[in-house]
């Protein structure tokens, strides 16, 4: 490599895409290496700054290197033998190889002793310093001869013969000693600081090697060697040896790892490995910031007679590193996020041993957070506005609406930046290392970790895999009794102790009925004169008669489809409609008479639909049987009742309490009309229940 290249401030500003004033500020702050040189083009004191292009940022440095590569190819193609041009990584304008000092030098070629020592090490530095002091001793003798002014020439020749040096060398040492003292007499080693010099290849060949090696796609060193030799033959350049090219490439990886990463692997890889990352300030209080994300376990479980890998949807308090809400499921989606969010806002319960007996202990772990931090970014927000699905951590509109009602802010992390949610990523790493590896269905996080002979289908057939409930129970036990009770290296405390000790930003717990909305699916439905039709069944309440032909909003829990909550489009609670085909046992005689009267009025229409409804029954029974055989689809973290604890008043409490009151009245028999519809034009499906019950039970 040739003499060091310097570029004007204007070119540096253009490469960095900033102003020249900003470049001068960076020079003053020491963030960019530069030197002042004399010029005839004006400037303060007839001087101007020249910038070291290799001290610029990696993107700017990469652009500059590519320009040098292009310059080499153009010049060599024009007239290589007639003219040698100035190259950043090559020769100077004189055509002679630039002098390699190897040390950090100032403008007057004075060695920086601190940089010299750091580069070569203490041992080499002391060795070179001893040699410099020997030269200084010779210089002192020469100065004594010159000061005496007697037979100077003869005596200087005698000193040169005595020391084995040339007279010119002694005079040169005198000048250096006057200028820089003993440091000026230190040997300027060719392999220090400025890098290794490859004398077997010219600067132009070095540039060609850079061009073919520092390229997208991570080309191999052998490919760069072949392409370099092919182009050297076309340009009449001496071909380098294979060993020299490989050594030079290895040298590049050592002195320019950031440039190699940026040019070969792309900006994203460079950002992850070399770009500076900001460090966020820790929250001041518990539940101030809660991170949420999905994680796929490195384990197989048995579900529906087949092996599947379960997911966990997790909410983690950043202050205490405490998991405050989670749901284990066979598929992570917006519903599991809502379930985990509801779980976060309920107290937890765990089983502990006291006096030799298992006792359930309530933990006030969780609550209403100030900010939810989720990993979606612009992609999720744009799809949410368009009503489209996103493959990442999707919060449903119901979850977002509830957060708005509770005053919880939702912040979207930068997409594709794991460091943006480092706390929960580290927690998942702990889960993978300490929990997943200990389970019977562990398969490893990558193929190379998979146990020898592992076959999830054989394990499933042999009954050696856990089911969802067992797996979720083990996961909860690990959190409560292992993770929460061990000191966390990041906070130097036990997560549970820190969580319970610190004051919460929002004390209290929301009304359980309010949280039921998170467990429910929200849909729009048309009210027929028979009621609201869902799951091929009609749901009815007397208040729906006045709403026939109108659209309403319904909410229901997929795990309990016997009842649905009905709301106006503005969110007001109307009633709780029930499925009339699931009539209560123990109905009174008046109820039976009313039912017979309604059956008579609708008999004709029910006969026409009998075949269709019987088929619907069979389909529903098949679905239920399949669901029962498969087991639960998700399991929440163990939660306790918030009764007796400090309540949190929310804007949804009124609607929630109205729905709870309606359900209570139905259970105590005060609202029998809600269970049994009055006479008139009533649902057809009730006749089918009677007919099938008569057919089955006679």
C-alpha positions as CSV (number, residue, x, y, z in Angstrom):
1,X,0.0,0.0,0.0
2,X,1.2,3.4,-0.8
3,X,1.3,6.9,0.8
4,X,-1.5,7.9,3.0
5,X,-4.3,9.7,1.1
6,X,-6.0,12.9,2.3
7,X,-9.1,14.5,0.9
8,X,-10.5,18.1,1.2
9,X,-13.2,19.1,3.7
10,X,-15.7,19.6,0.8
11,X,-15.3,16.0,-0.4
12,X,-15.5,14.7,3.2
13,X,-18.8,16.6,3.6
14,X,-20.1,15.2,0.4
15,X,-19.3,11.7,1.4
16,X,-20.9,12.1,4.9
17,X,-23.9,14.0,3.4
18,X,-23.4,16.8,5.9
19,X,-22.2,20.4,5.8
20,X,-18.6,21.5,5.7
21,X,-19.1,23.2,9.0
22,X,-20.2,19.9,10.6
23,X,-17.0,18.3,9.3
24,X,-14.9,21.0,10.9
25,X,-16.8,20.5,14.2
26,X,-16.0,16.7,14.0
27,X,-12.3,17.6,13.4
28,X,-12.3,19.9,16.4
29,X,-13.9,17.2,18.6
30,X,-11.3,14.6,17.5
31,X,-13.9,12.4,15.8
32,X,-12.3,12.7,12.4
33,X,-8.5,12.6,11.8
34,X,-7.2,15.6,9.8
35,X,-4.1,17.7,9.3
36,X,-3.4,21.3,8.2
37,X,-1.4,22.0,5.1
38,X,-0.1,25.2,3.5
39,X,-1.9,26.2,0.3
40,X,-1.9,29.0,-2.1
41,X,-5.6,29.0,-2.4
42,X,-6.3,31.2,0.5
43,X,-7.9,30.2,3.8
44,X,-6.9,31.3,7.4
45,X,-3.2,31.8,7.4
46,X,-2.9,30.3,3.9
47,X,-3.8,26.8,5.4
48,X,-6.6,24.3,4.9
49,X,-7.7,21.1,6.5
50,X,-7.2,17.7,4.8
51,X,-9.2,14.8,6.1
52,X,-8.2,11.2,6.5
53,X,-10.9,9.3,4.5
54,X,-10.4,6.2,6.5
55,X,-11.5,8.0,9.7
56,X,-14.9,8.8,8.2
57,X,-18.0,6.7,9.1
58,X,-18.2,3.2,7.5
59,X,-20.9,4.1,4.8
60,X,-18.8,7.2,3.7
61,X,-15.6,5.2,3.8
62,X,-17.2,2.5,1.7
63,X,-18.2,5.0,-0.9
64,X,-14.8,6.5,-1.0
65,X,-13.1,3.1,-1.5
66,X,-15.4,2.3,-4.3
67,X,-14.5,5.5,-6.1
68,X,-10.8,4.7,-5.7
69,X,-11.5,1.3,-7.3
70,X,-13.2,2.9,-10.2
71,X,-10.4,5.4,-10.6
72,X,-7.8,2.6,-10.8
73,X,-9.7,0.7,-13.5
74,X,-10.2,3.8,-15.6
75,X,-6.6,5.0,-15.4
76,X,-5.1,1.6,-16.1
77,X,-7.4,1.1,-19.0
78,X,-6.3,4.4,-20.6
79,X,-2.6,4.2,-20.3
80,X,-1.1,2.2,-17.6
81,X,2.5,2.2,-18.6
82,X,2.8,5.9,-19.4
83,X,1.2,7.5,-16.4
84,X,0.9,6.5,-12.7
85,X,-1.9,8.4,-11.0
86,X,-2.4,9.2,-7.4
87,X,-4.4,6.4,-5.6
88,X,-5.8,6.4,-2.1
89,X,-4.4,3.0,-1.5
90,X,-1.5,3.3,-3.9
91,X,1.4,5.5,-5.0
92,X,2.0,9.2,-4.7
93,X,2.2,11.7,-7.6
94,X,6.0,11.2,-8.0
95,X,5.5,7.5,-8.9
96,X,7.7,6.4,-6.0
97,X,6.4,4.2,-3.2
98,X,5.6,6.5,-0.3
99,X,7.7,6.2,2.8
100,X,6.1,3.9,5.4
101,X,6.7,5.1,8.9
102,X,4.4,2.6,10.5
103,X,3.9,4.8,13.6
104,X,1.3,7.5,14.3
105,X,3.0,10.6,12.9
106,X,2.2,14.2,13.1
107,X,2.7,16.6,10.1
108,X,6.4,16.8,10.8
109,X,6.9,13.0,10.9
110,X,7.4,13.0,14.7
111,X,6.4,9.7,16.4
112,X,3.6,9.8,18.9
113,X,5.2,7.7,21.7
114,X,1.9,6.8,23.4
115,X,0.5,5.4,20.1
116,X,3.8,3.7,19.3
117,X,3.8,1.9,22.7
118,X,0.1,0.9,22.4
119,X,0.8,-0.5,19.0
120,X,4.0,-2.4,19.4
121,X,3.7,-3.3,23.1
122,X,5.9,-2.5,26.1
123,X,8.7,-4.9,25.3
124,X,9.3,-3.6,21.7
125,X,8.9,0.0,22.8
126,X,11.6,-0.4,25.5
127,X,13.9,-2.1,22.9
128,X,13.5,0.8,20.4
129,X,13.9,3.4,23.2
130,X,17.3,1.8,24.2
131,X,18.4,2.0,20.6
132,X,17.3,5.7,20.4
133,X,19.3,6.5,23.5
134,X,22.4,4.9,22.0
135,X,21.9,7.1,18.9
136,X,21.4,10.1,21.2
137,X,24.8,9.3,22.8
138,X,26.4,9.4,19.4
139,X,24.7,12.7,18.6
140,X,26.0,14.2,21.8
141,X,29.6,13.3,20.9
142,X,29.0,14.8,17.4
143,X,27.6,18.0,18.9
144,X,30.7,18.3,21.1
145,X,33.0,18.0,18.1
146,X,31.0,20.7,16.2
147,X,31.1,23.1,19.1
148,X,34.9,22.7,19.5
149,X,35.3,23.9,15.8
150,X,38.6,22.1,15.7
151,X,39.3,19.5,12.9
152,X,35.5,18.9,12.7
153,X,35.6,17.0,9.4
154,X,38.4,14.6,10.5
155,X,36.9,14.0,13.9
156,X,33.4,13.4,12.5
157,X,34.8,10.8,10.1
158,X,36.6,9.2,13.0
159,X,33.4,9.1,15.0
160,X,31.6,7.5,12.0
161,X,34.2,4.8,11.7
162,X,34.1,4.2,15.4
163,X,30.3,3.7,15.5
164,X,30.1,2.0,12.2
165,X,27.7,4.7,10.8
166,X,27.8,7.0,7.9
167,X,28.7,10.7,8.5
168,X,25.5,11.7,6.7
169,X,23.5,9.5,9.0
170,X,25.1,11.2,12.0
171,X,24.2,14.6,10.7
172,X,20.6,13.4,10.0
173,X,20.4,12.2,13.6
174,X,21.5,15.6,14.8
175,X,18.7,17.3,13.0
176,X,16.1,14.8,14.3
177,X,17.4,15.1,17.9
178,X,17.1,18.9,17.7
179,X,13.6,18.7,16.4
180,X,12.1,15.9,18.6
181,X,14.6,14.8,21.1
182,X,15.1,11.2,21.8
183,X,11.7,10.3,20.1
184,X,13.0,11.6,16.8
185,X,15.8,9.0,16.9
186,X,13.4,6.0,17.3
187,X,13.4,3.7,14.4
188,X,10.2,4.1,12.4
189,X,9.1,0.5,12.1
190,X,7.2,-0.4,8.8
191,X,4.6,-2.6,10.5
192,X,3.4,-0.2,13.2
193,X,0.0,1.5,13.2
194,X,-0.3,2.3,9.5
195,X,-0.6,-1.3,8.7
196,X,1.2,-4.1,7.0
197,X,3.0,-3.4,3.8
198,X,2.7,-6.0,1.0
199,X,5.7,-5.3,-1.2
200,X,5.0,-8.3,-3.5
201,X,1.9,-6.6,-4.9
202,X,1.4,-3.1,-6.3
203,X,-1.1,-0.6,-5.0
204,X,-3.2,-1.1,-8.1
205,X,-3.4,-4.9,-7.5
206,X,-4.4,-4.2,-3.9
207,X,-7.2,-2.1,-5.2
208,X,-8.4,-4.8,-7.5
209,X,-8.4,-7.3,-4.6
210,X,-10.5,-5.0,-2.6
211,X,-12.9,-4.6,-5.5
212,X,-13.5,-8.3,-5.8
213,X,-13.5,-9.2,-2.1
214,X,-15.4,-6.3,-0.6
215,X,-18.5,-6.9,-2.7
216,X,-22.1,-8.0,-1.9
217,X,-22.7,-11.7,-1.5
218,X,-19.6,-12.4,0.7
219,X,-17.4,-13.8,-2.2
220,X,-14.7,-16.2,-1.2
221,X,-11.1,-15.3,-1.1
222,X,-10.4,-17.8,-3.9
223,X,-13.0,-16.2,-6.1
224,X,-11.4,-12.7,-5.5
225,X,-7.9,-14.2,-6.3
226,X,-9.2,-15.7,-9.7
227,X,-10.9,-12.5,-10.8
228,X,-7.9,-10.4,-9.8
229,X,-5.5,-12.5,-11.8
230,X,-7.8,-12.5,-14.8
231,X,-8.1,-8.7,-14.8
232,X,-4.3,-8.3,-14.2
233,X,-3.7,-10.2,-17.4
234,X,-6.0,-7.9,-19.3
235,X,-4.4,-4.8,-17.8
236,X,-0.8,-6.0,-18.2
237,X,-0.3,-6.0,-14.4
238,X,1.9,-8.5,-12.5
239,X,-0.2,-11.3,-11.2
240,X,0.0,-11.8,-7.4
241,X,0.5,-15.2,-5.9
242,X,-2.3,-17.0,-4.2
243,X,-0.7,-16.9,-0.8
244,X,-0.1,-13.2,-1.0
245,X,-3.7,-12.5,-1.9
246,X,-5.0,-14.6,0.9
247,X,-2.6,-12.9,3.4
248,X,-3.8,-9.5,2.2
249,X,-7.5,-10.4,2.5
250,X,-6.8,-11.7,6.1
251,X,-5.1,-8.4,6.8
252,X,-8.2,-6.5,5.5
253,X,-10.4,-8.4,7.9
254,X,-8.2,-7.4,10.7
255,X,-7.7,-3.7,10.0
256,X,-11.1,-2.9,8.3
257,X,-13.7,-5.3,9.8
258,X,-16.4,-2.7,9.6
259,X,-15.8,-2.0,5.9
260,X,-15.7,-5.7,5.1
261,X,-18.9,-6.2,7.0
262,X,-20.7,-3.3,5.3
263,X,-19.6,-4.1,1.7
264,X,-19.9,-7.9,2.0
265,X,-22.9,-8.5,4.3
266,X,-24.9,-5.2,3.9
267,X,-26.0,-2.3,6.1
268,X,-28.2,-4.3,8.3
269,X,-25.4,-6.7,9.4
270,X,-23.1,-3.7,9.9
271,X,-25.7,-1.9,12.0
272,X,-26.1,-5.0,14.3
273,X,-22.4,-5.6,14.7
274,X,-20.6,-2.2,14.5
275,X,-23.2,0.7,14.7
276,X,-23.4,2.4,18.1
277,X,-26.5,1.4,20.1
278,X,-28.3,3.7,22.5
279,X,-28.8,2.6,26.1
280,X,-32.3,3.3,27.5
281,X,-32.8,4.6,31.0
282,X,-34.4,2.2,33.4
283,X,-38.0,2.9,34.4
284,X,-38.5,4.6,37.7
285,X,-41.4,2.5,38.9
286,X,-42.9,-1.0,38.6
287,X,-45.4,-1.4,35.7
288,X,-44.2,1.8,34.1
289,X,-43.1,0.0,31.0
290,X,-44.2,-3.5,30.1
291,X,-42.8,-5.3,27.0
292,X,-44.9,-7.9,25.1
293,X,-43.9,-10.5,22.5
294,X,-44.5,-14.1,21.4
295,X,-42.0,-17.0,21.8
296,X,-42.1,-20.5,20.3
297,X,-40.9,-23.1,22.7
298,X,-38.1,-25.5,21.7
299,X,-40.4,-28.3,22.8
300,X,-43.1,-30.6,21.3
301,X,-46.3,-31.3,23.2
302,X,-49.2,-33.6,22.3
303,X,-52.3,-31.8,21.0
304,X,-55.2,-33.5,19.2
305,X,-53.2,-36.7,18.8
306,X,-50.3,-35.0,17.0
307,X,-47.1,-33.3,18.1
308,X,-47.0,-29.5,18.0
309,X,-44.7,-26.8,19.3
310,X,-46.5,-24.5,21.7
311,X,-46.2,-20.7,21.9
312,X,-46.2,-18.3,24.9
313,X,-47.5,-14.8,24.7
314,X,-45.7,-12.9,27.4
315,X,-45.8,-9.5,29.1
316,X,-42.6,-8.5,31.0
317,X,-42.2,-5.6,33.5
318,X,-39.0,-3.9,32.5
319,X,-38.3,-2.5,36.0
320,X,-38.4,-5.8,37.9
321,X,-37.8,-8.2,34.9
322,X,-40.9,-9.9,36.3
323,X,-43.3,-11.8,33.9
324,X,-46.7,-10.2,34.8
325,X,-49.0,-12.0,32.4
326,X,-48.8,-14.8,29.9
327,X,-50.8,-17.4,28.0
328,X,-49.5,-20.7,26.6
329,X,-51.3,-21.8,23.4
330,X,-50.9,-23.9,20.3
331,X,-51.1,-20.8,18.1
332,X,-50.1,-17.2,19.0
333,X,-52.4,-14.5,17.6
334,X,-54.3,-11.4,18.6
335,X,-56.7,-13.4,20.9
336,X,-53.8,-14.8,23.0
337,X,-52.4,-11.3,23.3
338,X,-55.8,-10.2,24.8
339,X,-55.8,-13.2,27.1
340,X,-52.3,-12.5,28.3
341,X,-53.2,-8.8,28.7
342,X,-56.3,-9.7,30.9
343,X,-54.0,-12.1,32.9
344,X,-51.6,-9.2,33.5
345,X,-54.3,-7.1,35.0
346,X,-55.4,-9.8,37.5
347,X,-53.6,-10.9,40.7
348,X,-51.7,-14.2,40.4
349,X,-51.8,-17.3,42.6
350,X,-49.3,-20.0,43.3
351,X,-49.1,-23.1,45.4
352,X,-46.6,-23.0,48.2
353,X,-45.9,-25.5,51.0
354,X,-46.5,-24.2,54.6
355,X,-46.3,-26.5,57.6
356,X,-46.1,-29.4,55.2
357,X,-49.4,-28.6,53.5
358,X,-49.9,-27.1,50.0
359,X,-51.4,-23.6,50.4
360,X,-52.6,-21.2,47.6
361,X,-50.8,-17.8,47.9
362,X,-52.1,-14.7,46.2
363,X,-49.5,-12.5,44.6
364,X,-50.2,-8.9,43.6
365,X,-48.0,-9.3,40.6
366,X,-49.2,-7.3,37.6
367,X,-51.8,-4.5,37.4
368,X,-52.5,-1.6,35.0
369,X,-49.3,-0.5,33.2
370,X,-48.5,3.0,32.0
371,X,-46.9,1.9,28.7
372,X,-47.0,-1.3,26.6
373,X,-44.0,-1.7,24.4
374,X,-44.6,-4.1,21.5
375,X,-42.5,-5.1,18.5
376,X,-44.5,-4.1,15.3
377,X,-43.5,-0.7,14.0
378,X,-44.8,0.8,10.8
379,X,-45.7,-2.5,9.1
380,X,-48.2,-3.4,11.8
381,X,-49.6,0.1,12.2
382,X,-50.3,0.4,8.5
383,X,-52.0,-3.0,8.3
384,X,-54.1,-2.2,11.4
385,X,-55.4,0.9,9.8
386,X,-56.3,-1.0,6.6
387,X,-57.9,-3.9,8.5
388,X,-55.3,-6.4,7.3
389,X,-53.6,-9.1,9.2
390,X,-50.0,-8.9,10.3
391,X,-47.7,-11.9,11.0
392,X,-46.1,-10.4,14.0
393,X,-47.3,-9.3,17.5
394,X,-50.8,-8.2,16.6
395,X,-52.9,-6.5,19.3
396,X,-56.6,-6.7,18.4
397,X,-58.7,-3.6,18.2
398,X,-60.5,-4.7,21.4
399,X,-57.1,-4.7,23.2
400,X,-56.2,-1.4,21.8
401,X,-59.6,0.1,22.7
402,X,-59.3,-1.2,26.3
403,X,-55.8,0.2,26.6
404,X,-57.3,3.6,25.5
405,X,-60.1,3.4,28.1
406,X,-57.6,2.4,30.9
407,X,-55.2,5.2,29.9
408,X,-52.5,2.7,28.8
409,X,-50.1,4.0,26.1
410,X,-49.0,1.6,23.3
411,X,-45.5,2.2,21.9
412,X,-44.3,0.4,18.8
413,X,-40.7,-0.7,18.7
414,X,-38.4,-0.3,15.7
415,X,-39.1,-3.3,13.4
416,X,-36.3,-5.9,12.9
417,X,-34.2,-4.5,15.8
418,X,-33.9,-7.1,18.5
419,X,-32.0,-4.7,20.7
420,X,-35.2,-2.5,20.8
421,X,-36.8,-5.1,23.1
422,X,-33.7,-6.6,24.6
423,X,-35.2,-7.3,28.1
424,X,-37.9,-9.7,26.9
425,X,-35.5,-11.3,24.3
426,X,-33.1,-12.0,27.2
427,X,-36.0,-13.5,29.2
428,X,-36.9,-15.8,26.3
429,X,-33.2,-16.8,26.1
430,X,-33.4,-17.8,29.8
431,X,-36.6,-19.8,29.1
432,X,-34.9,-21.7,26.3
433,X,-31.8,-22.5,28.3
434,X,-33.3,-23.2,31.7
435,X,-36.8,-24.4,31.1
436,X,-37.2,-25.8,27.6
437,X,-34.1,-28.0,27.8
438,X,-35.5,-29.8,30.9
439,X,-38.8,-30.9,29.2
440,X,-39.4,-34.3,27.7
441,X,-40.2,-33.0,24.2
442,X,-37.1,-30.7,23.8
443,X,-36.0,-30.5,20.1
444,X,-33.4,-27.8,20.2
445,X,-33.5,-24.3,18.8
446,X,-31.8,-25.3,15.5
447,X,-31.2,-28.6,13.7
448,X,-27.6,-29.0,15.0
449,X,-29.0,-29.0,18.6
450,X,-31.6,-31.7,18.0
451,X,-30.9,-34.8,20.1
452,X,-29.8,-37.9,18.2
453,X,-32.7,-40.1,17.1
454,X,-35.3,-37.5,18.1
455,X,-38.6,-38.2,16.5
456,X,-41.6,-36.2,17.8
457,X,-44.2,-38.5,16.1
458,X,-42.8,-41.6,17.8
459,X,-42.7,-39.8,21.2
460,X,-46.3,-38.7,20.6
461,X,-47.5,-42.3,19.8
462,X,-45.7,-43.6,22.8
463,X,-47.4,-41.1,25.1
464,X,-44.1,-39.5,26.2
465,X,-45.1,-35.9,25.3
466,X,-46.9,-33.6,27.7
467,X,-50.3,-32.1,26.9
468,X,-51.0,-28.4,26.9
469,X,-52.3,-28.2,30.4
470,X,-49.3,-30.2,31.9
471,X,-46.8,-28.2,29.9
472,X,-48.4,-24.9,31.0
473,X,-48.5,-26.0,34.6
474,X,-44.7,-26.8,34.5
475,X,-44.0,-23.5,32.9
476,X,-45.9,-21.6,35.6
477,X,-44.1,-23.6,38.4
478,X,-40.7,-22.8,36.8
479,X,-41.6,-19.0,36.7
480,X,-43.0,-18.9,40.3
481,X,-40.4,-21.2,42.0
482,X,-37.3,-20.8,40.0
483,X,-37.1,-17.7,37.9
484,X,-38.8,-15.3,40.3
485,X,-36.8,-16.6,43.3
486,X,-33.3,-16.3,41.8
487,X,-31.2,-13.2,41.7
488,X,-31.3,-11.6,38.3
489,X,-27.8,-10.4,37.2
490,X,-29.2,-7.4,35.4
491,X,-30.9,-5.9,38.5
492,X,-29.0,-7.8,41.2
493,X,-32.2,-8.7,43.0
494,X,-34.9,-11.4,42.9
495,X,-37.5,-10.3,40.3
496,X,-40.5,-11.0,42.5
497,X,-39.0,-9.2,45.5
498,X,-38.2,-6.1,43.4
499,X,-41.7,-6.2,41.8
500,X,-43.5,-6.4,45.2
501,X,-41.3,-3.8,46.9
502,X,-41.4,-1.1,44.3
503,X,-44.4,1.3,44.2
504,X,-46.6,0.8,41.2
505,X,-47.4,3.7,38.9
506,X,-51.1,2.8,38.7
507,X,-52.2,1.0,42.0
508,X,-55.4,-1.0,42.0
509,X,-57.0,-3.6,39.8
510,X,-59.6,-3.2,37.1
511,X,-63.1,-4.7,37.3
512,X,-63.0,-8.4,36.3
513,X,-66.1,-7.8,34.0
514,X,-64.2,-5.1,32.2
515,X,-61.4,-7.6,31.5
516,X,-63.9,-10.1,30.2
517,X,-64.1,-8.1,27.0
518,X,-60.5,-9.1,26.3
519,X,-61.5,-12.7,26.5
520,X,-64.3,-12.2,24.0
521,X,-64.5,-12.0,20.2
522,X,-66.2,-8.9,18.9
523,X,-68.4,-9.1,15.8
524,X,-71.3,-7.2,14.2
525,X,-74.6,-9.2,13.9
526,X,-78.0,-8.7,12.4
527,X,-81.0,-9.1,14.7
528,X,-83.7,-11.4,13.2
529,X,-87.2,-11.8,14.5
530,X,-86.0,-15.1,15.9
531,X,-83.0,-13.5,17.6
532,X,-79.3,-13.3,16.7
533,X,-77.9,-16.2,14.7
534,X,-74.4,-17.4,15.4
535,X,-72.9,-20.9,15.2
536,X,-76.0,-22.0,13.3
537,X,-78.0,-21.3,16.4
538,X,-80.3,-18.5,17.6
539,X,-79.7,-16.4,20.7
540,X,-82.6,-14.6,22.1
541,X,-83.7,-12.0,24.7
542,X,-86.9,-10.1,25.0
543,X,-85.1,-6.8,24.5
544,X,-84.1,-7.9,21.0
545,X,-87.7,-7.8,19.7
546,X,-87.5,-4.0,19.4
547,X,-84.2,-4.3,17.5
548,X,-85.3,-6.7,14.7
549,X,-83.7,-5.8,11.4
550,X,-81.0,-3.7,13.0
551,X,-77.3,-4.4,13.4
552,X,-75.7,-4.7,16.9
553,X,-72.3,-5.5,18.3
554,X,-71.9,-8.9,20.0
555,X,-69.1,-10.3,22.2
556,X,-68.6,-13.9,23.2
557,X,-66.0,-16.2,24.7
558,X,-65.2,-18.9,22.1
559,X,-64.8,-21.4,25.0
560,X,-68.4,-20.7,26.3
561,X,-70.8,-20.2,23.4
562,X,-74.0,-20.7,25.4
563,X,-74.4,-16.9,25.8
564,X,-73.4,-13.7,24.1
565,X,-73.3,-10.1,25.3
566,X,-75.2,-7.6,23.0
567,X,-74.1,-3.9,22.7
568,X,-75.2,-1.0,20.6
569,X,-72.9,0.3,18.0
570,X,-72.0,3.1,20.4
571,X,-70.9,0.6,23.0
572,X,-73.9,0.6,25.3
573,X,-74.9,-2.7,26.9
574,X,-78.3,-4.1,25.8
575,X,-78.6,-7.6,27.2
576,X,-77.2,-11.0,27.5
577,X,-78.8,-13.3,24.9
578,X,-78.9,-17.0,25.5
579,X,-79.1,-20.1,23.3
580,X,-82.7,-21.4,23.8
581,X,-81.7,-24.9,22.8
582,X,-79.9,-25.2,26.1
583,X,-83.0,-24.9,28.3
584,X,-82.5,-25.1,32.0
585,X,-83.4,-28.3,33.9
586,X,-86.0,-27.7,36.5
587,X,-88.3,-25.4,34.5
588,X,-91.7,-24.8,36.1
589,X,-95.1,-25.9,34.7
590,X,-95.9,-22.4,33.5
591,X,-92.7,-22.3,31.6
592,X,-93.7,-25.6,29.9
593,X,-97.1,-24.3,29.0
594,X,-95.6,-21.1,27.4
595,X,-93.1,-23.3,25.5
596,X,-95.9,-25.5,24.2
597,X,-97.9,-22.5,23.0
598,X,-94.9,-21.1,21.1
599,X,-94.2,-24.5,19.6
600,X,-97.7,-24.7,18.2
601,X,-97.4,-21.3,16.6
602,X,-94.2,-22.1,14.9
603,X,-94.7,-25.8,14.1
604,X,-95.3,-25.3,10.4
605,X,-92.1,-23.5,9.8
606,X,-90.1,-25.8,11.9
607,X,-91.2,-28.9,9.9
608,X,-89.8,-27.3,6.8
609,X,-86.4,-26.7,8.4
610,X,-86.3,-29.9,10.4
611,X,-83.9,-31.8,8.0
612,X,-81.6,-28.8,7.8
613,X,-81.4,-28.3,11.5
614,X,-80.9,-32.0,12.3
615,X,-77.9,-31.9,10.0
616,X,-76.6,-28.7,11.8
617,X,-76.9,-30.6,15.1
618,X,-74.8,-33.5,13.7
619,X,-72.1,-31.0,12.5
620,X,-72.0,-29.2,15.8
621,X,-71.7,-32.5,17.7
622,X,-68.8,-33.5,15.5
623,X,-67.1,-30.1,16.1
624,X,-67.6,-30.4,19.9
625,X,-66.3,-34.0,19.9
626,X,-63.2,-33.0,18.0
627,X,-62.7,-30.0,20.3
628,X,-63.1,-32.1,23.4
629,X,-60.7,-34.8,22.2
630,X,-58.1,-32.1,21.3
631,X,-58.2,-30.5,24.7
632,X,-57.7,-26.8,25.6
633,X,-56.2,-24.5,23.0
634,X,-54.6,-22.1,25.4
635,X,-53.8,-21.9,29.2
636,X,-53.4,-18.7,31.0
637,X,-51.1,-18.1,34.0
638,X,-52.8,-19.0,37.3
639,X,-54.8,-15.9,38.3
640,X,-56.6,-15.1,41.6
641,X,-59.7,-13.0,42.2
642,X,-59.1,-9.3,42.8
643,X,-62.0,-9.3,45.3
644,X,-61.0,-7.6,48.5
645,X,-58.1,-5.8,46.8
646,X,-58.0,-2.1,45.8
647,X,-60.3,-1.6,42.8
648,X,-59.4,0.6,39.8
649,X,-62.3,2.6,38.4
650,X,-62.4,2.5,34.6
651,X,-64.8,3.9,32.0
652,X,-66.0,0.4,31.1
653,X,-67.2,-0.4,34.6
654,X,-70.7,0.8,33.9
655,X,-71.3,-1.5,30.9
656,X,-69.6,-4.4,32.7
657,X,-71.8,-4.0,35.8
658,X,-75.0,-3.8,33.7
659,X,-74.0,-7.1,32.0
660,X,-73.2,-8.7,35.4
661,X,-76.6,-7.6,36.8
662,X,-78.5,-9.1,33.9
663,X,-76.6,-12.4,34.3
664,X,-77.3,-12.4,38.1
665,X,-81.0,-11.7,37.6
666,X,-81.2,-14.6,35.2
667,X,-79.5,-17.0,37.6
668,X,-81.9,-16.1,40.5
669,X,-85.0,-16.4,38.5
670,X,-86.0,-12.7,38.7
671,X,-85.9,-12.4,35.0
672,X,-87.6,-15.5,33.7
673,X,-88.7,-13.7,30.5
674,X,-85.1,-13.5,29.6
675,X,-84.9,-17.3,29.6
676,X,-88.3,-18.1,28.1
677,X,-89.6,-15.9,25.3
678,X,-93.2,-14.7,25.5
679,X,-95.9,-15.8,23.1
680,X,-95.9,-14.5,19.6
681,X,-93.6,-14.9,16.6
682,X,-90.7,-16.7,18.4
683,X,-87.6,-18.6,17.5
684,X,-88.2,-21.7,15.4
685,X,-85.3,-23.7,16.9
686,X,-87.0,-24.4,20.2
687,X,-89.4,-26.8,18.6
688,X,-86.5,-28.9,17.4
689,X,-85.2,-29.2,21.0
690,X,-88.6,-30.6,22.1
691,X,-88.9,-32.9,19.1
692,X,-85.4,-34.3,19.5
693,X,-85.7,-34.7,23.3
694,X,-89.0,-36.5,22.8
695,X,-87.4,-38.7,20.2
696,X,-84.4,-39.5,22.4
697,X,-86.0,-39.7,25.9
698,X,-89.6,-40.5,25.0
